[in-house]
Amino acid sequence: MSEKDQITSAVAESCAPGRLKKTIVLVGMMGAGKTAVGRALAARLRVPFLDSDHEIETAANMSIPEIFARDGEPFFREKEYQVICRLLKEECGVLSTGGGAFLAERNRKVMTEAGVSVCLQADLDVLWRRVKGRDSRPLLRSADPYQTLSDIYHARAPIYAQADVVVQSDGQVSINDMVERVLEALRARPDVVEFD
């Protein structure tokens, strides 16, 4: 059985009959609100909230910046892929991923095959307001963090646009309003969520 078939089979077993039929995988830029919206969405759907970065940190007993510093980004990306595959196999819920996770073709593929990728799209100024002054973003540890964020944003935007569903965040709405936007966008996907 191929890895794809194993994941698909495991997903069918982990997603019990009910409202959620596939894991909702939140993707997008750092600061897009994946964790906050993900927690609220999971609570609303009464399903587990999963966070790939948290799982990696727990397994390594190190923070993401520490992993980057000690082992480098390629090592981290390999672990990230392994964790995403495991989470998609083991449990049906809402999965928040790190900002770079969706960039890898194999991650995009497994997310779409075993779940549904939902990009939370926010413009650069909104993202900057949310991430500036924080030391938890290893990619922004540069001489000009805003320019670095801008470069990352423009390089990644076309890839994020490949998500199964894109939901716009203008930075003016509450987390609960964003949950409503995600659910509304998923109404066109009966293979993912069963609405009453």
Stockholm file with secondary structure:
# STOCKHOLM 1.0

chainA/1-196         MSEKDQITSAVAESCAPGRLKKTIVLVGMMGAGKTAVGRALAARLRVPFLDSDHEIETAANMSIPEIFARDGEPFFREKEYQVICRLLKEECGVLSTGGGAFLAERNRKVMTEAGVSVCLQADLDVLWRRVKGRDSRPLLRSADPYQTLSDIYHARAPIYAQADVVVQSDGQVSINDMVERVLEALRARPDVVEFD
#=GR chainA/1-196 SS CCHHHHHHHHHHHHSCSSSBCSEEEEECSTTSCHHHHHHHHHHHHTCCEEEHHHHHHHHHTSCHHHHHHHHCHHHHHHHHHHHHHHHHHHCCSEEECCTTGGGSHHHHHHHHHHEEEEEEEECHHHHHHHHTTCSCCGGGCSSCHHHHHHHHHHHHHHHHTTSSEEEEECSSSCHHHHHHHHHHHHTTCTTTBCCC
#=GC SS_cons         CCHHHHHHHHHHHHSCSSSBCSEEEEECSTTSCHHHHHHHHHHHHTCCEEEHHHHHHHHHTSCHHHHHHHHCHHHHHHHHHHHHHHHHHHCCSEEECCTTGGGSHHHHHHHHHHEEEEEEEECHHHHHHHHTTCSCCGGGCSSCHHHHHHHHHHHHHHHHTTSSEEEEECSSSCHHHHHHHHHHHHTTCTTTBCCC
//
